[in-house]
Amino acid sequence: MATNKKTELAIAGCMLAVGIGYLLMTTQLPHHSGIDATFVPYLLSALLCMLGALHMLAAVKMPQAVQAASTPDEAAGEPLDAKAVVKTLALIVAYIALLKTVGFPIMTTIYLYLQFIVLTPVNQKVNHLVYVLIALITSAVVYTLFREAFDLMLPSGLFGF
Amino acid sequence: MLDLLQQGFGAVFSIHIMLLMVIGVAVGIVFGAVPGLSATMAVALCLPLTFTMGPHAGLSLLVSLFIGATSGGLISAILLKIPGTPSSIATVFDGGPMMEKGEGVKALGVGIVFSFLGTIFSIIALMFLAPQLAKFALRFGPQEYFSIAVFSLTLIATLSAGSMVKGLFAGALGFAVSTVGIAPVEAIRRFTFDFAELNGGFAMLTVMIGMFAVAEIIKVAERGRRPVEAKAEPVSMKNIKGFGFSMREFREQVPNATRSGLIGLGVGILPGIGAGTSNLLAYIISKKRAKDPDSYGKGNMGGVVASETANNAGIGGAMLPLMTLGIPGDTVTAILLGGFLIHGIQPGPLLFITQGPLVYTIFAALLVSTVLMLFMEFYGLRIFIKLLEIPKHILLPIILVLCVVGAFGLSSRLFDVWSILVFGVLGYAFVKAGIPPAPFIIGFILGPMAETNLRRGLMMSDGNFGTFLTNPISATFLGLALAFVIWQLVSAIRPKKSMINEIIRT
């Protein structure tokens, strides 16, 4: 997607870092002579590092001006919504972290309600009542369905039933 | 074979399983039709539902989802001009213009009927080829399995969309992630950082749900808030006879459909590449062979026929290596592999001997789902069109909740739920960096197979690599893998205007 030289250099850097990180972790593994459990990890480390380096080389050689074919979103002049991404991630983290203590029914309702608001398109109004209703019904249906029909004990938390 | 097939149909025609399959096909069509949802997601999310079912019911549900979702992509391809899944990209080329000309119902009818024919053709081919291949594969030892895994890995990594280096990197990284946990043969712990949860490595389902479903939700957070939303045009079903096209039109398309079906089946069998490639390939060849190639792209029925026959013929193709060798042909069959394993069934040549009735139940389920798909998709079209209007900002959070439930259901621990988030973020990073996720998944699944068989093979030969090269089948596959990499390298250095190459790369 990204054809920008700087982006590609950054991607190549990440690829190389992953390869080196994996190599360093591999060196920590217990080792004995001959083919052992470190053989494949070493092979993969070498491959990951080599591919990272190859991509770095290609990115360095890339002409600076290749920017015409950037991502379709940028080409269409639509700004990407980084704030919504961060909010979504924060919501998911909070949801999982509190799932056990607060319980599935309550956390799911709260998560759904807030996530609906975060993802509502800019030209649409937030309809609190509808969102709360959908969140409540979904949470109740999923909880009961999995508990009763599929024998999956989702964390009940504060509810305790 | 007929006895077993009869038994299979007997099992499928119970009320319980039929009901599950009707639901499966309907849910599958919805997942295929809504852009952003995919067949992979449908099967991954419903897999946890099958935990408490028997293998016959569970696998029947999963294959009905697979069939519904593969075909459902044509609805949005024709009505919204957005392919619901990568396997219906070429359907947009002519399906969209047909819709503009007011031939929407005809395009949908043609698409659905030829989806049906493509699927049936590939399942029949599967039923005849699979037992033969399984018989042959019974003789395979670690050497052969290692080489086939290596060949499959190189195939997917080099053929995936985008740059070859990134594809190979993704495959290698998937392989690297699969090395977390207790090592094969030697049983030492690798990269577990003293977390007991990591001893068994990452569960396949958490990786898939993360990479394909959670990543998709993060993507929508980034782009989905923009105001433009495509709206499906209403189609009138009044005065429609049969499926909206005449017998003569049907007969004219038979050669095109046969060719496209063979392409779809062949590409589907190759591990790693599937319907996403075959629909474009079939479209191009159909256009080249047509009497009126200029009308392609302007609403020629042949374009829809080629694309839809080919992508659905990939179903039987992808099931072939899965059932006979335990090698998934694409990401959907990768989850199906997980479905088999959860029910304690190891796909491979022995499956046909130890689980004959189950194998034929799957064949029967595939055939029945295909028939269900034909009627439900055409006559329930209006309901599916309505479902296309469900706003994404409502749908995707609910899907995330289902992802959490699915991951938790694996072994009732929050560790797996955190894993889907980690792989979701990784999948999102892949999208941002232009790295294809499919090779990662295949690397993750085939990696352990390659490593385990390498170690076993070396143990059997006292550490002598030579046996991998003296074994004829193993040597052939290793040679093919090497030749393939060299061919790809040469064509990368000297770019030629090969049409097939270009399509695969885009």
Contacts between the chains, C-beta under 8 A, distances in Angstrom:
chain1	res1	chain2	res2	distance
A	1	B	431	7.3
A	1	B	432	7.4
A	1	B	433	7.8
A	1	B	434	4.1
A	2	B	432	7.3
A	2	B	433	6.9
A	2	B	434	5.6
A	11	B	433	4.5
A	11	B	434	7.5
A	11	B	435	7.8
A	14	B	433	7.2
A	15	B	169	5.7
A	18	B	173	6.7
A	22	B	176	5.5
A	25	B	191	5.8
A	29	B	188	7.2
A	29	B	190	5.9
A	30	B	188	5.9
A	34	B	463	6.0
A	35	B	455	7.2
A	35	B	458	5.6
A	35	B	463	6.2
A	36	B	186	6.3
A	37	B	183	3.8
A	37	B	185	7.6
A	37	B	186	4.6
A	37	B	188	5.1
A	37	B	190	6.3
A	40	B	175	7.8
A	40	B	179	6.4
A	40	B	451	4.8
A	40	B	454	7.3
A	41	B	176	7.3
A	41	B	179	5.5
A	41	B	190	6.8
A	44	B	172	5.6
A	44	B	175	5.7
A	44	B	176	4.8
A	44	B	179	7.2
A	45	B	176	7.9
A	47	B	168	7.6
A	47	B	172	4.8
A	48	B	169	6.7
A	48	B	172	5.3
A	48	B	173	6.6
A	48	B	176	6.6
A	51	B	165	5.4
A	51	B	168	5.6
A	51	B	169	4.4
A	51	B	172	6.7
A	52	B	169	7.2
A	54	B	165	5.3
A	55	B	163	7.7
A	55	B	165	4.9
A	55	B	166	7.0
A	55	B	169	7.3
A	58	B	163	8.0
A	58	B	165	7.0
A	73	B	223	6.3
A	78	B	223	7.6
A	78	B	226	5.7
A	80	B	222	5.2
A	80	B	223	6.9
A	81	B	221	6.8
A	81	B	222	5.5
A	81	B	223	7.3
A	81	B	225	5.4
A	82	B	222	7.4
A	84	B	221	4.4
A	84	B	222	6.6
A	84	B	225	5.9
A	85	B	218	6.0
A	85	B	221	4.9
A	85	B	222	5.1
A	87	B	221	7.5
A	88	B	217	7.0
A	88	B	218	6.1
A	88	B	221	4.0
A	89	B	218	6.9
A	89	B	425	7.3
A	92	B	214	7.6
A	92	B	400	6.9
A	92	B	421	5.9
A	92	B	424	7.9
A	93	B	421	7.0
A	95	B	404	7.3
A	96	B	404	7.0
A	96	B	414	6.7
A	96	B	417	5.1
A	96	B	418	6.1
A	96	B	421	6.4
A	99	B	404	7.4
A	99	B	414	6.6
A	99	B	417	7.1
A	100	B	414	6.1
A	108	B	401	5.5
A	111	B	397	7.3
A	111	B	401	7.2
A	112	B	397	5.2
A	112	B	398	6.9
A	112	B	401	6.6
A	115	B	397	4.0
A	115	B	400	7.3
A	116	B	393	6.0
A	116	B	394	6.1
A	116	B	397	6.0
A	118	B	221	7.0
A	119	B	220	6.6
A	119	B	221	6.1
A	119	B	224	6.0
A	119	B	225	6.6
A	119	B	392	7.3
A	119	B	393	3.6
A	119	B	396	6.9
A	119	B	397	6.8
A	120	B	225	7.3
A	120	B	393	5.2
A	121	B	224	7.0
A	121	B	225	5.1
A	121	B	226	6.8
A	121	B	227	5.4
A	121	B	229	7.3
A	121	B	391	7.8
A	121	B	393	6.6
A	122	B	225	5.5
A	122	B	226	7.1
A	122	B	227	5.7
A	123	B	227	3.8
A	124	B	227	7.8
A	124	B	391	7.9
A	134	B	394	6.3
A	138	B	398	5.5
A	138	B	401	6.8
A	139	B	401	7.6
A	142	B	401	6.3
A	142	B	402	7.2
A	142	B	405	6.3
A	146	B	405	6.0
A	146	B	409	7.3
A	150	B	48	7.5
A	150	B	49	6.0
A	150	B	51	6.9
A	150	B	52	5.4
A	150	B	409	7.6
A	151	B	52	5.2
A	152	B	48	7.3
A	152	B	51	7.6
A	152	B	405	7.2
A	152	B	408	7.5
A	152	B	409	4.8
A	152	B	412	7.8
A	153	B	412	6.8
A	154	B	405	6.6
A	154	B	408	6.6
A	155	B	408	8.0
